[in-house]
Amino acid sequence: MGALHSYAVGVEWTGAGATGTVSYTAYSRDHDVLVEGRPPLAASSDPVFRGDPTRHSPEQLFVASLAQCHMLWFLHLAAQDGVVVVGYTDEAVGTMRVESAGAGQFTEVVLHPRVLVRQPASSEAPVTDARLRTLHERAHDHCFIARSVNFPVLLEPTPVTPTA
């Protein structure tokens, strides 16, 4: 059995106002996500669920965690493989279905990583889309969070972007 890691996160509701939950519309969904030693993360529910659109929603943070995990594994594996990454962005999109009774679940998340690489000297193997695709697949296989969900996390990488 491998090493066990524990992650402690606090959530503090800040939206009680003067009346609390006397009705569904009476309270704010605002809350802070608290991690020791870090600034609070202002959060709320999604605006469609009466949340504050200027704050992060749990759904956004969930999709972000999948994108972050993939990126961090990709960078690790690229470094091991001798691929010099000098830029990385992702425009991840999660799709969630909400049923008539209000319960819901994510049906998929699609990652759209865009990688900027430094092409090696002419004597070395070039960084190709196929080589990056293999690194993306390996990163996906290693991502702790993607391995923990029960829906597909799909990869649609942008073709390689070389830099001088």
SULHU-V619910 format. One record per backbone hydrogen bond with DSSP energy under -1.0 kcal/mol. NH is the residue of the N-H (numbers start at 1). CO is the residue of the C=O. E is the energy in kcal/mol with one decimal. If there is no record, write none. Layout:
# SULHU-V619910
nh:co:e
NH:CO:E
NH:CO:E
This chain:
# SULHU-V619910
nh:co:e
10:34:-3.6
12:32:-2.5
14:30:-2.0
20:16:-2.5
26:23:-1.0
28:15:-2.5
31:43:-2.7
32:12:-2.5
33:41:-2.3
34:10:-3.6
38:35:-2.1
41:33:-2.2
43:31:-3.0
44:56:-2.4
49:46:-2.4
50:47:-1.8
51:46:-1.5
55:52:-1.7
56:42:-1.9
61:57:-2.4
62:58:-2.2
63:59:-2.2
64:60:-2.8
65:61:-2.3
66:62:-1.5
67:63:-2.1
68:64:-3.1
69:65:-2.3
70:66:-2.1
71:67:-2.5
72:68:-2.7
73:69:-2.1
74:70:-2.8
75:71:-2.8
76:72:-1.8
77:73:-2.7
78:74:-2.8
79:75:-2.3
80:76:-2.0
81:77:-1.9
83:78:-2.6
86:116:-3.0
87:116:-1.4
89:114:-2.1
93:110:-2.4
95:108:-3.0
97:105:-2.7
99:103:-3.4
102:99:-2.3
105:97:-2.0
107:95:-3.2
108:95:-1.2
109:152:-1.9
110:93:-3.0
111:154:-3.2
114:89:-3.2
116:87:-3.0
117:161:-2.5
118:84:-2.7
119:163:-1.2
124:121:-2.4
132:128:-2.3
133:129:-2.8
134:130:-2.0
135:131:-1.8
136:132:-2.8
137:133:-2.6
138:134:-2.4
139:135:-2.6
140:136:-2.6
141:137:-2.1
142:138:-1.2
143:139:-1.9
147:143:-2.0
148:145:-1.4
154:109:-2.9
156:111:-2.7
158:113:-2.7
161:115:-1.5
163:117:-1.8
